[in-house]
Amino acid sequence: MKNRKRLFEYLLQLMYGLETSQDRISVLVSPKKNQAETPIEQEVRIFSGEPILPEEQHRLVDQFFELFDTKDDMRAPTKEAFSQFINSVKTLDRDIESAQTSWRVDRMSVVDRNIIRLAIWEKQRKRSLSTAQIIQHAQELADRYGSETSATYVTGVLNGLLSA
């Protein structure tokens, strides 16, 4: 349980860093159709629609671990989870927007948006966890990293999304 919570904190921190970066990140992306078959280096904004290759996703996690001097025992699980999560973001956003009519996903705060994404992703991949456990963990993350109203907002959105 402790490792799962730590993993989700790392994922939240990675996503926050990527989404709030003022700089474009230079990564290898899959080439577009009718272009060279080798990956091309390109500067992209995260979630610009360009699929970031797995080795680049792993490089971003490695940079995170080096920058924050994070315990190495979580590096491999974080790489695996980050790759799975980042490849699910567009689908997660569609799921959120289909159920959340008052705000578009891109209008939510970065922290709230990523906590909600993580909770839904966690529910989809870990069916053994109860909805209450997932919402409680999301609430803890929102209390720790979000604004004064984040926990209430995240809980309300997740109650609507996960209880359906």
N, C-alpha and C positions, 0 to 999 in steps of 0.2 A: 504494500500500500504506500509506504514511504517513497519507494522508487518511482511509483506511478505518479505521485504528486510532484516529485522532483522533475520527472520527465516532462510533465505538462507545464511546469514553470519554465523549463528550458525552451520548450516549443513556443510558449507565449512570448518569451523574451526575444527569441529569434524572429518571430513574426513581427513583433513591434519594431525591432531594429530595421528589418527589411522594409516595412511599410512607411516608417517615418524618416528614412534616409533621404536627405535632400539630394544626395548624389545618385546618379544612375550607377547600377552595378554592372561590371563587365563580366559576362558569363558566356559559356558555350551554349548555343541553342541549336535545336534541330533545324536543318535547312528547310526552306519552304519547298513546296513541290516545284518541279522543273528547274531546280538549281543544283549546285554541286551536292554530292551525297555526303561529304564530310561536314561535320559540325562547324559552324562559323562563330567567331567571337563577335559579340554584339553587346552594346550597352543597352540595358533594358531597365524599365521600372518594374518592380515586382508586380505580378498579376497583369502584365500588359498583354497577355495572350500568348506570349512566346513561351513554349515549353522549355524549362530549364533542365538540362541533362542531369541524370543521376550523379555523375562524378562531380558536377558543379554544385549540386545540392550538398554532397558530402564535404566539398571544400568549404562551403559556407559554414557548416557545422564545425569543421576543424578550426576555422578562424574564430568562431564563437568561443570554443573551448580554450584556445590559446589566449584570446583577448581577456577572458574573465577568469583564467586560471581555475577552470572548473574541474571537478574530480573526473578522472579519466574512465572510471568504471561505467559511466553513463554515456560515453561517446558512441559506442556501437548502437545501443538501443535508440539514442537520440537521432543518429543518422537514418536508421530504418524508419522510425516514426515520422521524422521530418519529411522524408521522401514520400511516404504514404499520405501524410497530411497535405503537403503542398500540392500534390497531384489531385487532391479532392476538393480544393478550395472553391472552384467554380461551381461544382455540384452542390456543395454545402451552401453557397450563397444563393443559388436558385431555390433550394429548400427553405432557407430562411425567408427570402423575399416572397415566396408563395404563401407563407403563413403569417408573415409580419406585414401588415398593410399600412401601419402608421409611419414607418421609416424605411427608406431604402438602405441596403447594407452599407453602401458607400457613405451614407450620412451618419452612421453610428460611430461612436468614438473607436479609435483603433483598438484599445484594450477591450472594450465591451464586445466589439465585433469578433475579435479573435478568441475570447473566452467562450462566446456562444458557438463559434465554429468548432472549437475543441470539444465542447460538451456534446454536440451533435455527432461529431466524428467518433468520439469515444463510445457513445451509445450504439452507433452503427457497427462498430468493430468488437465491442465487449458486451455482448448480450447478457453476460452473467452479472453485470453491475445493475443495480436497481436505478430507476429514474431518480429516486430520492438521493442516492449516493452521488450520482453525477451532478445533480443540481446543487447539493451541498458543497461539493468540491469546487464547482464553478463560482458559487457564492464566496467561498474562502479566497479564491483567486481575485475576484472582483473587490473584496474588502482590502486585500493586500496591495493590488496594483491599480485599481480603478479610482474613479472619482468618488465623491461622497454619496452619490446616488447610483453608482454602478451596480452594487449588489442587488438592490431592489429591482432595477431595470433588467439585469441579466436573469434574475430569478423569474420575473414575470414573463419574459420572452420564452425562456426554457420551459416553464410550466405549460405555456401554450403549444410549443413545438413538440415537446417530448411526451406530453400527456395525451396527445391526439392519437 
